[in-house]
């Protein structure tokens, strides 16, 4: 649980990633969703922030990569979870740590 409403979490994550030179391909503060452009090869990070109790958000961060290219399949069909220690997984951990540090957390 992050101690901020979903829109604020999403906007803050967007600013953190852009400041860290990770390009964001899509962000919707209204829907509390964010997706980066590919970085470090074919890695991407996605963030969802769902409302929980008043003023708090349940945050999910997904790190994925594409191990190969196949024009006959959609991009997301080829995605796999980023392996431990990979650039995608490290970026997701850094993003979550920054959200926790700057906005605070609540543990139930």
N, C-alpha and C positions, 0 to 999 in steps of 0.2 A: 504494500500500500504506500503510495506516494502522497504526501500531504499537500495536494493541490488539485484543483478541478481538472478534468481531462483536457480542456482547451488550453489551459496554461501549461500542462505537462507537454503537450504536443508542440506548442510554440517554443517552449524552452529547449526541447530536444532538437528542433529545427535549427535554432540559433547555435546550439552547441556543435552540431555536426558541421554547419557552414563555417563556423569559426575554426574548426579543425580540418578544413578543406575537404570535407566529404560532401560531394554534390548530392542534393536532394532532388529526386525526380518528381515526387508527388507529396504534397502535404495538404491535409484537410483538417483545420482546427475544429470545424463544426462536427466532423465525424471522428475526430481524435485518432487520425491515422497518418502515418508517415512512411515513406519508402525512399531509400537512397538509390542513386544511380550506381552502376557497378564500380567497384574500386578494388585495388590490389588484384587485378585480373577479372574474375567473375563473381566476386563476393557482393552481397547486398545485405542491408539491415532493414527490417520493418518494425514499426512500433504501433501498438494499439493501446489506448488508454480508455478504460471503461469506468463509468461512474460507480462509486461504492457509496459509503455514507457521505453525508453532506461535506463537500470540500475536499474529498479524497478520491484517489483513482487507483484502480487495479491495473497495473502496467504489464504488458507482455511485449518482449523484444525477441524477434526471430532473426537469426543469422543464417543465410543460405548461400550456396554457390552453385554454379553450373559446371559439371565436370567435362562436358563436351557440347559441341554445337550440332544442331540437327534442324535444318530449316523446315522439315515436314512436321515438326511438333511445336507446340506453343512453348514460350520461354519458361513458364512456371512448371510445365510437365517435366522438364529436365532438372529442376532444382533439387538439391539435397541439403540436409543440415550441414552447416559448416563444421568441420572436424575440430576437436579440442586443440587449442593452440594456434589455429589458423587466424588470418587477418580479420575475417568476418566475426569470428567468435570473440576475439580480443576487442574489437570495436564495440560489439554489443555489451560486453562486460564494462568497458570504460564509460559507455553512455549510461548504463544503469547506475554505476557508482557515482557519476556526476549528478544524476537526478536525485539520488538519495542524499548526497552531500548538500546540494543547493536547496532542495525543496523539503527535505526531511522525510522520514518514514514512520509508519505505524505498524506494529506487529500485533496480530491478534492471537 
